[in-house]
Amino acid sequence: MGVEGLWKIFEPFADRRSFAELLTSDALKRARDGRGFPVIGIDASPLMCQAQGAARRARENGASWTRVGLNVEYSCLVKFLEQWVRIPAIPLVVFDGGERPMEKRNRRVRGQEHYLARRFRALIEAFGFHAFTAPGEAEAELAYLNRAGHIDYVLTSDCDAFLFGAIKVIRCPQLEEDRDLVEVYDANTLIHHEPRAFTRNGMIFLAMLSGGDYYMKGLEGCGLVTAFTLAQWTDLPDMLSSAVADAGPALSKWREKLGFELANNQHLRYKLRFLSSRIPETFPNPNVFNLYQNPVTSFSRPAQVLPDLGLEYPNSTHIVRLACELLDWKWDRIFRLLQTSVWPGHCMRQTIEEKKSGAAIPLGRSTQSSGLGCQAMRTIKKIDRSFSQPGSSASFQYFGLEISISSIQTLALGAYTSAMNCGADPGEATRSIGQIWIPAPILRFVHPEIIQKYEHKHPVKSNQSGACSSKKTVQDIIDFTAGDGSSPIHYSVTEEPNVPPTIEIMD
């Protein structure tokens, strides 16, 4: 949660964006420069708490434990993974370690691992993401990794990321009806607007005076507005950092300075003379200050081995097995997960990577599709509103594509029938066509010649009736299907063990 009310102070400086558009734009910019995908670091604890809350609300609404159970919690976690796999980025989910503070928000923190953690890790890795256990608190580790350049963004609902020194922070979606709309913050931009209050020392100062996770009372009688005003107009934040380091007399002088400003600072809306003479000699607590200033991270534990953040692809068979084991999903629901999230995520990662490396097969070469994967893509003619991505004020195009799935689902369906100990439904076993959605900028980047040529022959028309997924966004549909039903682009994506992904392009 962090410092209560701090997000509200940050809001005027937020860059409100579509999560998908932000990461897609960044990924393509990096690809043009020959760099890898952007890495987003994510704290696992709030996600697991949200999953617990979802199960609790289900029970409060009358569902029995037999109907709720762990599958509701894991279903909630899969929702996060589904959103992340549909964007061209590398998620790193960080778990709390054994050296995290033992008390937070006036509650003792349990020493043992969260009961959802082990299988959540299995789901994370099945989706092609990375999981990592920090030596201490995950939020502090993410801030360190961001500051050190190991990750590009911290995705969090906790403003403490700034107190720990994070540079680029994506605040988790705040609107249930629009889970793609996020607020993006840059610490350097914040400091530009508030050179004192929004430095790291300034924000720790706010937590010490108004209360935070490690000491919720703060300085009793001094709220966030007062603390923020003092941070803006005095040098108390920087003085605090020096005083804690020197201790003893330095802290006493700092308290005197704080008392004087509380009673006399002309920028305060209300002078707090009653408080200025009642500051406890035990305030501030140096131990609490150091939890923010010097948290346990991989930086303070040099022996800690950081994860390899290379690009991985989702594994359909592993996902199917976990969906059967943890969620008790039937094939229709699993197939929808693969179709709307896993396969599009695989294809967009693979196409960008192949374009960046220059390994894509030249246009005009026709080869036999083989292995497990996406082939024979063609755009569909109507949008699937349940999958449409709401976003920012600007239109963000998606290509609706058809894929041949006869080879894709062979191993996936086999994993399902094995896990559920049942035979395949004849209709599912012979299904050959599915639909996936790919952000338009990705295909424009990978195959500009084909798209330009096709759009010249078939002018693009926006579908503004039924394609609007939110009041803010109109998504265009590009129809690649020629008069004879053929598509100009075909793909084959393999998931076979020890076989690197390949693309076959036929024009």
C-alpha positions as CSV (number, residue, x, y, z in Angstrom):
1,M,0.0,0.0,0.0
2,G,2.8,2.5,0.9
3,V,2.2,6.1,2.0
4,E,-1.5,6.7,2.0
5,G,-2.5,9.5,-0.3
6,L,0.8,9.6,-2.2
7,W,-0.6,8.3,-5.5
8,K,-3.1,11.2,-5.3
9,I,-0.2,13.7,-5.2
10,F,1.5,11.9,-8.1
11,E,-1.6,11.8,-10.4
12,P,-1.2,15.2,-12.1
13,F,2.2,14.0,-13.4
14,A,0.9,10.6,-14.7
15,D,1.2,9.6,-18.3
16,R,-2.0,7.7,-18.9
17,R,-1.5,5.0,-21.6
18,S,-2.8,1.8,-22.9
19,F,-0.6,-0.9,-21.3
20,A,-0.5,-2.9,-24.6
21,E,0.3,0.2,-26.7
22,L,3.1,1.3,-24.3
23,L,4.9,-2.0,-24.3
24,T,4.3,-2.6,-28.0
25,S,5.7,0.8,-29.0
26,D,8.7,0.2,-26.7
27,A,9.4,-3.3,-28.0
28,L,9.4,-2.1,-31.6
29,K,11.6,0.8,-30.9
30,R,14.1,-1.5,-29.2
31,A,13.9,-4.0,-32.0
32,R,14.8,-1.3,-34.6
33,D,17.8,-0.6,-32.5
34,G,18.8,-4.3,-32.3
35,R,17.9,-4.5,-28.6
36,G,15.8,-7.1,-26.7
37,F,12.3,-6.9,-25.4
38,P,11.4,-4.5,-22.5
39,V,11.5,-6.2,-19.1
40,I,8.7,-5.5,-16.6
41,G,9.3,-6.4,-12.9
42,I,6.2,-7.4,-10.9
43,D,5.7,-7.9,-7.2
44,A,4.1,-11.3,-6.6
45,S,2.7,-10.6,-3.1
46,P,-0.1,-8.1,-4.1
47,L,-1.2,-10.5,-6.9
48,M,-1.5,-13.4,-4.5
49,C,-3.4,-11.2,-2.0
50,Q,-5.8,-10.1,-4.8
51,A,-6.4,-13.8,-5.6
52,Q,-7.2,-14.5,-2.0
53,G,-9.6,-11.6,-2.0
54,A,-11.4,-12.9,-5.1
55,A,-12.0,-16.3,-3.3
56,R,-13.1,-14.5,-0.2
57,R,-15.6,-12.4,-2.0
58,A,-16.9,-15.4,-3.9
59,R,-17.6,-17.2,-0.5
60,E,-19.2,-14.0,0.9
61,N,-21.5,-14.0,-2.1
62,G,-22.8,-17.4,-1.2
63,A,-20.5,-19.8,-3.0
64,S,-19.5,-22.9,-1.1
65,W,-15.9,-23.8,-0.4
66,T,-16.3,-26.8,-2.8
67,R,-17.2,-24.4,-5.6
68,V,-14.6,-21.8,-4.7
69,G,-11.5,-23.5,-3.5
70,L,-8.0,-22.9,-4.8
71,N,-9.1,-22.9,-8.4
72,V,-10.7,-19.4,-8.0
73,E,-7.4,-18.1,-6.6
74,Y,-5.3,-19.6,-9.4
75,S,-7.9,-18.4,-12.0
76,C,-7.4,-14.9,-10.7
77,L,-3.6,-15.3,-11.1
78,V,-4.0,-16.6,-14.6
79,K,-6.0,-13.5,-15.5
80,F,-2.8,-11.5,-14.9
81,L,-0.7,-13.9,-16.9
82,E,-3.1,-13.7,-19.8
83,Q,-2.8,-9.9,-20.0
84,W,1.0,-10.0,-19.8
85,V,1.4,-12.7,-22.5
86,R,-0.5,-10.6,-25.0
87,I,2.1,-7.9,-24.9
88,P,5.6,-8.1,-26.4
89,A,7.6,-7.8,-23.1
90,I,9.5,-10.1,-20.7
91,P,7.8,-10.2,-17.3
92,L,9.9,-10.9,-14.2
93,V,7.7,-11.8,-11.2
94,V,9.6,-11.3,-7.9
95,F,8.7,-13.1,-4.6
96,D,9.6,-11.9,-1.1
97,G,12.6,-13.6,0.5
98,G,13.5,-14.7,4.0
99,E,15.2,-11.4,4.9
100,R,12.2,-9.1,4.4
101,P,11.0,-7.0,7.4
102,M,9.1,-9.1,9.9
103,E,6.5,-6.4,10.6
104,K,4.5,-4.4,8.1
105,R,1.4,-2.2,8.6
106,N,1.3,-3.3,12.3
107,R,1.2,-6.9,11.4
108,R,3.7,-9.7,11.8
109,V,4.8,-11.0,8.5
110,R,4.8,-14.8,8.3
111,G,8.2,-16.3,7.8
112,Q,7.0,-19.2,5.6
113,E,6.4,-18.9,1.8
114,H,2.9,-18.0,0.7
115,Y,0.8,-21.1,0.0
116,L,0.1,-20.0,-3.6
117,A,3.7,-19.3,-4.4
118,R,5.0,-22.7,-5.6
119,R,2.3,-23.3,-8.1
120,F,2.1,-19.7,-9.1
121,R,5.8,-20.0,-10.1
122,A,4.9,-23.0,-12.2
123,L,2.2,-21.0,-14.0
124,I,4.6,-18.1,-14.5
125,E,7.3,-20.3,-16.1
126,A,4.7,-22.2,-18.3
127,F,3.7,-18.8,-19.8
128,G,7.4,-18.2,-20.7
129,F,8.0,-15.6,-17.9
130,H,10.6,-15.5,-15.2
131,A,10.2,-16.0,-11.4
132,F,12.7,-14.9,-8.9
133,T,12.9,-14.9,-5.1
134,A,14.5,-11.7,-3.7
135,P,16.7,-11.9,-0.6
136,G,14.4,-9.4,1.1
137,E,11.3,-7.5,0.1
138,A,10.2,-7.9,-3.5
139,E,9.3,-4.2,-3.9
140,A,12.8,-3.1,-2.8
141,E,14.4,-5.6,-5.1
142,L,12.4,-4.4,-8.1
143,A,13.4,-0.8,-7.4
144,Y,17.1,-1.8,-7.2
145,L,16.8,-3.9,-10.4
146,N,15.1,-0.9,-12.2
147,R,17.7,1.6,-10.9
148,A,20.6,-0.7,-12.0
149,G,19.1,-1.2,-15.5
150,H,18.3,-4.9,-15.2
151,I,14.5,-4.2,-15.7
152,D,12.9,-1.4,-17.6
153,Y,9.6,-0.9,-15.6
154,V,8.2,-1.8,-12.2
155,L,4.5,-2.7,-12.4
156,T,3.0,-2.2,-9.0
157,S,0.1,-0.9,-6.9
158,D,2.5,0.2,-4.1
159,C,4.0,3.7,-4.2
160,D,6.8,2.5,-2.0
161,A,8.6,1.6,-5.2
162,F,9.6,5.3,-5.4
163,L,10.8,5.3,-1.8
164,F,13.1,2.4,-2.6
165,G,14.5,4.3,-5.7
166,A,12.5,3.0,-8.7
167,I,12.9,5.1,-11.8
168,K,10.1,4.0,-14.1
169,V,6.9,2.8,-12.5
170,I,3.6,1.6,-14.1
171,R,0.8,1.8,-11.6
172,C,-1.5,-1.3,-11.8
173,P,-4.8,-0.7,-13.6
174,Q,-7.3,1.1,-11.4
175,L,-10.5,0.6,-13.4
176,E,-12.2,-2.8,-13.4
177,E,-13.9,-2.0,-16.7
178,D,-10.6,-1.0,-18.3
179,R,-7.7,-3.2,-17.2
180,D,-5.5,-2.0,-20.1
181,L,-5.5,1.7,-18.9
182,V,-2.4,2.4,-16.7
183,E,-0.6,5.3,-15.3
184,V,3.1,5.6,-16.1
185,Y,5.5,7.6,-13.9
186,D,9.1,8.6,-14.4
187,A,11.0,9.6,-11.3
188,N,13.1,12.1,-13.3
189,T,9.9,13.8,-14.5
190,L,8.5,13.9,-10.9
191,I,11.8,15.5,-9.6
192,H,11.6,18.0,-12.4
193,H,8.2,19.2,-11.1
194,E,9.1,18.9,-7.4
195,P,12.9,19.1,-7.0
196,R,12.8,18.5,-3.3
197,A,9.6,16.7,-2.4
198,F,9.9,14.0,-5.1
199,T,13.5,13.0,-4.6
200,R,14.1,9.8,-2.8
201,N,15.0,11.6,0.4
202,G,11.8,13.7,0.0
203,M,9.5,10.7,-0.3
204,I,11.1,8.9,2.6
205,F,10.6,12.1,4.6
206,L,6.9,11.9,3.7
207,A,6.7,8.3,4.9
208,M,8.4,9.2,8.2
209,L,6.1,12.1,9.0
210,S,2.8,11.0,7.7
211,G,3.2,7.2,8.2
212,G,4.0,4.3,6.0
213,D,4.2,0.5,5.9
214,Y,6.9,0.2,8.6
215,Y,5.5,2.7,11.0
216,M,1.9,3.7,10.3
217,K,1.6,6.5,13.0
218,G,4.4,8.7,11.7
219,L,4.5,11.9,13.6
220,E,1.1,12.0,15.2
221,G,-0.8,15.2,14.3
222,C,1.2,15.7,11.1
223,G,-0.6,14.5,8.0
224,L,0.6,14.1,4.4
225,V,-0.4,17.6,3.3
226,T,1.8,19.2,6.0
227,A,4.6,16.8,5.3
228,F,4.5,17.5,1.6
229,T,4.5,21.3,2.1
230,L,7.6,21.0,4.3
231,A,9.3,18.7,1.8
232,Q,8.6,21.3,-0.9
233,W,9.8,24.4,0.9
234,T,12.6,23.2,3.3
235,D,15.8,21.2,3.3
236,L,14.4,18.9,6.1
237,P,14.4,15.8,3.8
238,D,18.1,16.0,3.0
239,M,18.9,17.0,6.6
240,L,17.1,13.9,7.8
241,S,19.3,11.6,5.8
242,S,22.5,13.2,7.1
243,A,21.1,13.3,10.7
244,V,20.2,9.6,10.8
245,A,23.7,8.8,9.5
246,D,25.3,10.9,12.3
247,A,22.7,10.0,14.9
248,G,22.8,11.5,18.5
249,P,23.1,15.4,18.5
250,A,22.4,15.6,14.7
251,L,18.9,14.1,15.2
252,S,18.3,16.4,18.1
253,K,19.1,19.4,15.9
254,W,16.9,18.1,13.1
255,R,13.9,17.8,15.5
256,E,14.5,21.4,16.6
257,K,14.5,22.5,12.9
258,L,11.3,20.4,12.3
259,G,9.6,22.0,15.3
260,F,10.5,25.5,14.1
261,E,9.1,24.9,10.6
262,L,5.9,23.3,11.9
263,A,5.3,26.5,14.0
264,N,6.5,29.1,11.5
265,N,6.7,28.0,7.9
266,Q,4.7,30.6,5.9
267,H,3.7,28.0,3.2
268,L,1.7,25.9,5.7
269,R,-2.0,26.3,5.5
270,Y,-2.2,25.8,9.3
271,K,0.6,26.4,11.7
272,L,1.1,23.5,14.1
273,R,2.6,25.2,17.1
274,F,1.0,22.7,19.5
275,L,2.9,19.9,17.7
276,S,6.2,21.8,17.4
277,S,7.0,21.5,21.1
278,R,5.7,17.9,21.4
279,I,7.9,16.0,19.0
280,P,9.0,12.8,20.8
281,E,12.8,12.4,21.4
282,T,12.4,8.9,19.9
283,F,11.3,10.4,16.6
284,P,12.3,9.6,13.9
285,N,13.1,5.9,14.4
286,P,16.5,5.3,12.6
287,N,15.6,1.6,12.1
288,V,12.4,2.5,10.2
289,F,14.4,5.1,8.1
290,N,17.0,2.5,7.2
291,L,14.3,0.0,6.1
292,Y,13.6,2.5,3.3
293,Q,17.1,3.9,2.7
294,N,19.1,0.6,2.9
295,P,16.7,-2.3,2.2
296,V,18.1,-5.9,1.8
297,T,18.5,-6.4,-2.0
298,S,20.7,-8.3,-4.4
299,F,23.0,-5.2,-4.2
300,S,23.5,-5.7,-0.5
301,R,23.9,-9.5,-1.0
302,P,26.6,-9.8,-3.7
303,A,26.4,-13.6,-3.6
304,Q,22.8,-13.4,-4.9
305,V,22.6,-14.7,-8.4
306,L,20.3,-12.6,-10.6
307,P,18.0,-14.4,-13.1
308,D,18.8,-14.6,-16.8
309,L,16.1,-12.5,-18.4
310,G,16.3,-13.8,-21.9
311,L,13.3,-14.3,-24.1
312,E,11.2,-17.4,-23.5
313,Y,8.1,-18.6,-25.2
314,P,4.9,-20.0,-23.6
315,N,4.6,-23.7,-23.5
316,S,1.1,-24.8,-24.4
317,T,1.3,-28.4,-23.1
318,H,2.5,-27.2,-19.7
319,I,-0.2,-24.6,-19.5
320,V,-2.8,-27.2,-20.4
321,R,-1.6,-29.6,-17.7
322,L,-1.7,-26.8,-15.0
323,A,-5.1,-25.7,-16.1
324,C,-6.4,-29.2,-15.6
325,E,-4.6,-29.7,-12.3
326,L,-5.1,-26.3,-10.7
327,L,-8.2,-24.9,-12.3
328,D,-10.2,-28.0,-13.3
329,W,-11.0,-26.3,-16.6
330,K,-12.7,-28.2,-19.5
331,W,-11.2,-28.1,-23.0
332,D,-13.4,-25.3,-24.3
333,R,-12.1,-23.0,-21.6
334,I,-8.5,-24.1,-22.1
335,F,-8.8,-23.7,-25.8
336,R,-10.1,-20.1,-25.3
337,L,-7.0,-19.3,-23.1
338,L,-4.7,-20.7,-25.8
339,Q,-6.5,-18.9,-28.6
340,T,-6.9,-15.5,-27.1
341,S,-3.6,-15.2,-25.2
342,V,-1.0,-17.9,-25.4
343,W,-0.8,-18.3,-29.2
344,P,-1.0,-14.6,-30.0
345,G,1.7,-14.0,-27.4
346,H,3.9,-16.6,-28.9
347,C,3.4,-15.3,-32.5
348,M,4.1,-11.7,-31.7
349,R,7.3,-12.4,-29.8
350,Q,8.5,-14.8,-32.4
351,T,7.8,-12.4,-35.4
352,I,9.6,-9.5,-33.7
353,E,12.6,-11.6,-32.7
354,E,12.9,-13.1,-36.2
355,K,12.7,-9.6,-37.8
356,K,15.3,-8.2,-35.4
357,S,17.7,-11.0,-36.0
358,G,17.2,-11.1,-39.8
359,A,16.6,-14.8,-39.7
360,A,13.1,-14.7,-41.2
361,I,12.8,-16.7,-44.4
362,P,12.8,-14.4,-47.5
363,L,9.4,-13.5,-49.0
364,G,8.3,-15.6,-52.0
365,R,9.7,-18.8,-50.5
366,S,7.1,-21.4,-49.9
367,T,7.8,-24.3,-47.6
368,Q,5.9,-27.0,-45.8
369,S,4.6,-26.1,-42.4
370,S,5.8,-28.4,-39.8
371,G,5.8,-28.8,-36.0
372,L,3.5,-27.3,-33.5
373,G,2.5,-23.7,-34.2
374,C,0.5,-21.0,-35.9
375,Q,0.1,-21.3,-39.7
376,A,-2.1,-19.9,-42.4
377,M,-3.0,-16.6,-40.8
378,R,-5.9,-14.6,-42.3
379,T,-7.8,-11.7,-40.8
380,I,-11.3,-12.3,-39.7
381,K,-14.1,-9.9,-40.6
382,K,-15.6,-9.1,-37.2
383,I,-14.1,-8.3,-33.8
384,D,-14.4,-10.5,-30.8
385,R,-15.5,-7.9,-28.2
386,S,-14.6,-10.1,-25.3
387,F,-10.9,-10.0,-26.3
388,S,-10.7,-6.4,-27.5
389,Q,-8.1,-4.3,-25.7
390,P,-9.4,-1.1,-24.2
391,G,-6.8,1.6,-24.0
392,S,-5.9,5.2,-24.3
393,S,-7.4,8.2,-26.1
394,A,-5.6,7.2,-29.3
395,S,-6.8,4.4,-31.5
396,F,-4.7,1.2,-31.2
397,Q,-5.2,-1.1,-34.1
398,Y,-5.4,-4.9,-33.9
399,F,-5.3,-7.4,-36.7
400,G,-7.8,-10.2,-36.3
401,L,-6.2,-13.3,-37.8
402,E,-7.3,-16.8,-38.5
403,I,-4.8,-19.6,-37.8
404,S,-4.7,-23.2,-38.8
405,I,-4.6,-25.1,-35.5
406,S,-4.6,-28.7,-36.5
407,S,-1.0,-29.2,-35.7
408,I,-1.0,-26.7,-32.8
409,Q,-3.5,-28.5,-30.8
410,T,-2.2,-32.0,-31.2
411,L,0.1,-32.0,-28.2
412,A,-2.1,-29.5,-26.3
413,L,-5.2,-31.7,-26.7
414,G,-3.1,-34.8,-25.9
415,A,-2.0,-33.2,-22.6
416,Y,-5.6,-32.5,-21.8
417,T,-6.9,-36.0,-22.4
418,S,-3.9,-37.4,-20.5
419,A,-4.4,-35.1,-17.5
420,M,-8.2,-35.5,-17.4
421,N,-8.1,-39.3,-18.2
422,C,-10.7,-38.9,-20.9
423,G,-11.0,-39.2,-24.7
424,A,-11.0,-36.2,-27.0
425,D,-14.3,-34.7,-28.1
426,P,-14.5,-35.5,-31.8
427,G,-15.4,-31.9,-32.7
428,E,-12.4,-30.6,-30.8
429,A,-10.1,-33.2,-32.2
430,T,-10.9,-32.2,-35.8
431,R,-11.1,-28.4,-35.2
432,S,-8.9,-26.7,-37.7
433,I,-9.4,-23.0,-37.5
434,G,-9.0,-20.5,-34.6
435,Q,-8.8,-16.8,-34.2
436,I,-6.1,-14.7,-32.7
437,W,-5.4,-10.9,-32.3
438,I,-2.1,-9.3,-33.1
439,P,-1.3,-5.5,-32.6
440,A,-1.2,-3.9,-36.0
441,P,2.2,-2.1,-35.4
442,I,3.9,-5.5,-35.0
443,L,2.9,-6.8,-38.4
444,R,3.6,-3.4,-40.0
445,F,7.1,-3.7,-38.6
446,V,7.7,-7.3,-39.6
447,H,6.1,-7.2,-43.1
448,P,5.8,-3.6,-44.2
449,E,6.1,-4.5,-47.9
450,I,3.3,-7.0,-47.8
451,I,1.0,-4.7,-45.8
452,Q,1.6,-1.7,-48.0
453,K,1.0,-3.7,-51.1
454,Y,-2.2,-5.2,-49.8
455,E,-3.6,-2.0,-48.4
456,H,-2.9,-0.3,-51.8
457,K,-5.2,-2.9,-53.4
458,H,-7.7,-3.0,-50.6
459,P,-8.1,0.4,-48.9
460,V,-8.5,0.1,-45.1
461,K,-11.9,0.9,-43.7
462,S,-12.4,1.4,-40.0
463,N,-15.1,-0.6,-38.4
464,Q,-16.6,1.9,-36.0
465,S,-19.8,0.0,-35.3
466,G,-19.1,-2.8,-32.9
467,A,-15.3,-2.4,-32.8
468,C,-15.4,0.1,-30.0
469,S,-14.3,-1.7,-26.8
470,S,-14.5,1.3,-24.6
471,K,-15.7,4.9,-24.8
472,K,-12.1,6.0,-25.4
473,T,-11.0,3.6,-28.1
474,V,-12.0,2.7,-31.7
475,Q,-10.0,-0.2,-33.0
476,D,-9.6,-0.7,-36.8
477,I,-9.9,-4.1,-38.5
478,I,-7.6,-4.7,-41.4
479,D,-9.0,-7.4,-43.8
480,F,-6.1,-9.3,-45.4
481,T,-8.4,-11.9,-47.0
482,A,-8.3,-11.6,-50.7
483,G,-11.2,-12.4,-53.0
484,D,-10.1,-16.0,-53.4
485,G,-9.9,-16.4,-49.6
486,S,-6.1,-16.6,-49.5
487,S,-3.9,-14.7,-47.1
488,P,-0.6,-13.0,-48.0
489,I,1.2,-14.1,-44.8
490,H,1.6,-17.6,-43.3
491,Y,3.4,-18.5,-40.1
492,S,4.7,-21.7,-38.5
493,V,5.7,-21.5,-34.8
494,T,7.2,-24.6,-33.2
495,E,7.0,-25.5,-29.6
496,E,8.7,-28.8,-29.9
497,P,11.3,-29.5,-27.2
498,N,14.9,-28.4,-28.1
499,V,13.7,-27.1,-31.5
500,P,14.2,-23.3,-31.9
501,P,11.2,-21.4,-33.2
502,T,11.1,-20.7,-36.9
503,I,8.9,-18.6,-39.2
504,E,7.9,-19.5,-42.7
505,I,6.7,-16.6,-44.8
506,M,4.9,-17.3,-48.1
507,D,3.6,-14.7,-50.4
